[in-house]
Amino acid sequence: MHHILMLLFCTLLLSGCDSGPEAAMTLTQGPSYSATLSADGKLAMVSTDKNGVQLWQLAPLSLKYQWQQDSDSNAVIATALSDNAGYAASLSRESVALWRLSDGSAVGWWSLPSAGQALAVADNGTLLVGLSDGSVMSMAPGQKSLIQFLGHSEKINAVALTANGSLALSAGNDGQAILWQTATGQPLRSIEMDSRVLMVALSPDGTLGFASDSTANAIIWDNQSGALLSKLAIKRRQMTFSSARFSADNTLLMTGTPAREVQVWDSVEGKLVNQWQVAASPKPNIKSAVVYSVAGPLARSQQFISISSNGLVEFWQ
């Protein structure tokens, strides 16, 4: 009897990590190219196949704005929302646009010298754009000149900004994650990884940094001292991330993968705290879903939230 109870207990523990979402909502039935959640989980920005770029309020569910960036056909490959939900940004291969969320108006539009790859936006509207030529552009509303960071030697895969826009973190195929000042382009710290760096994140206050490469190497460090804080306890030989975000108090790191996974990690110990699997695409010829963005824990409910290429926003407890 004792063994049966223990087996039942272990089964319940294992199934808890794979339990379905507490709630889900569909934002688009067609293909989506990118999506981003606001830090508080109240807004979702989606680049759709036929309806341009949409901004949704999630509670109650309503479409706030719909934007068209370049032409009649939507070519936006990356989206971003500032932590204070003041600005949204959208990126195509040819251009980047900045939108004001108070009224949905366009703040600025910039043509790019090289193909756009990655995007971030700060609370003051500062934009960070990673390009295929290995450079990173930093620009802000009303700024007469832009900063072009040239610290990388190969294509940029990911960029991140602190909430106030003062610090940038960029990553590329050259195996580097570089922390630098957006106002001057001055590099502050370089993190060497084993292979191509595919994902980075900065805590809102800029104290912590995260980077992961194309293998199973994913680390969190202290930006002031440069000391390694933790290495994520990944049990596989390979794992890549499609999204990453620190919690507001820096204690947790939330990640999403191209294989339908949402994970919550302890920032200090690198241990996996919880994990879930988002729904697969309803289309029979598509067997997986990319987790585009994650956020949480949400105020009061302590829920986490994800948005994926399946067009679903899902809430997890």
Disulfide bonds with the S-S distance in Angstrom:
none
